[in-house]
Amino acid sequence: MKDQMKTKKQKKFKLFDMNRDGKGVYEVETRKPTLGFFFVLLKRKFTQLLQLNLLMLFMVIPLLVILGLYLMGTKTPTVTEAAYVPLYGISQVLPSPSLTGALDLAGIQMEVPVFSPVMNVVIIVMILFLAVTFGWQNVGATYVLRGLFRGDAVFVFSDYFYAIKKNLKQGFLMGILDFVCSAVLIIDFLFFYFRTGSFGADFMYFAIFAIALIYIVMRFYLYNLLITFDLTIPKILKNALIFTVLGIKRNVMGFIGLLLLIALHVFLILLLVPMGISIPIVLPLVYILAIVGFITTYAAYPVIDRYMIAPYEEERASAYIQSEEDSEPSKEVGD
């Protein structure tokens, strides 16, 4: 009974114990970036990730505006194959069954949007806005995500804009390069995807697909390297390409995580939208951009730390120890 009363008193006065752990103070834990710790950290930082996602929406708002104009605008059926016109001319002079079959294939029409001058201006403004701010947005988001991963004291909004201000010029140049490369790869992929069937088109399709996969993994590292080290853009690209090989295990796991996240949302859309529930279409905008960034940062930063940060810190520590030893006065041993 006395022990129970003592325990109750301890619990009561624990409220006034100045030595107890405060809110948000965690026991000593192993921060090894394993799969299990990923979910622990994701749960712990989820609220801040939601805040970051609000800022990252500016990456997709221009695309949503363009998509909305495309869906709501008027469309006209148009032949998209360049071979249709010459084939049609030849068929008028030398008609044949084989030529008619080729003409039928080349004559497949698509619904092409017809944009007014105002709509064209809006689309151009949206593309320019995204291109100009693309690097800055990635720099700010990556800086916050790196802090969340490392356990730094993170203030989402102030840290986001601090990183942009600190890396204004290089972030802009990297963003333009990243935007152009991404756009070219997407356009080339779609171009050869709809033209597969011949050896040349199939070869180019798989070549673009392979290059796109490599570049996606390189993007895990681009902005992490930019905000962490004072490197030129060519060196950032070179190191990012090297890390796609050195960090192959974490890169594969990160890529699988992205695919599973996308597959989950596609499954929810296919399951719930036919039932009249449209939440899965809108809900990803609340968190998916930040979660994608968190996955890529969790995969990439330990690789950067292992091959670039840790060796530098070890070298600096050994140099410091050596300098301390050299600065100590020599002592003679007396009898």
C-alpha positions, 0 to 999 in steps of 0.5 A: 500500500505504501509503495502504491501511494509513493508511486501516485505521489511520484506521478503527481509531482512528475509534472513539476520535475524540471529534469523530465523529458519535454514534448518532442524529446525522444529517447536515444535511438538508432537513426540508421536509415533502414526501411523501418526507420523510414516509417517512424520518421514519416509518421513523426514528420508528417505534419511538416510534410503536409505544410511543405506540400502546400508550397510544392503545389506551385509545381503542379498548379500551372500543369493543372491550369493547362490540363483544365484548358485542354479538357474544357476547350473545344476540340476538332478531329485531326489526322496526326500522321505526317504520312497521310497527305502523301499517301492520299495523293498517291492513292488518287493516282495509283489506287491499290488494296495495300495502299488503301490499308496504309491510308486507313492506318495513317488516317486515324484521327485524334481530338486536337484542342483548338485554343483561342489567343487568350488561352494560348497566352495563359498556357505560355505564361503558365509554362514560363512560370513553371520553367523560371521557378522550377529550380527554386521550388526544388531547392526550397523543398529539398532543403526542408526535406534534408532537414527533416531527414537529418533531424534538424530544427526545421521551420518549413516556410522560413527554411524554404525561402531561405534556401531559395535566397541562398541558392538564387542563381545556381538554383535558377540555372539548374532549374532551367536545365532540369526543366528542359531535360525533363520536357524533352524526355517526356516529349520524346517518350510520347513521340516514340511510344505512339510510333512503335512497330518498326525496329528504329522506332522500337530502339529509340523508344527503349533508349529514351525509356532507359535514359529517362530512368537514369535521369529520374534517379539522378534527380534524387541527388541533383538538388541535394548536392546543390544545397549541400556543397559548393559545386559547379553544375557540371560537377553536380551532374557528374556526381549525381550520375556516379551516385546512380551506380554507387547507391544502386540498392537505395536507388532501387528501393526508392524507385520501388517506393515511388512506384508503390505509392503511385500504384496505390493511388491508381488502385484507389481511383479505379476502385472508388471513382466508379462508385461515385467517390472522387476523393482519390483524385483530389486527395493526392494533392494534399500530400503526394508531392512531399511524400515523393520528395521525402522518399527520394531524399531518404534514399539519396542523402545517406549515399551522399553522406557516406561518400562525400560528407563522412570522408571529409569529416574524418579527414578534418578530424584527423587534421585537427588531432594532428594539429593538436599533437603538433602544438603540444610542447615536447616533454623531456623525461627526467630521472 
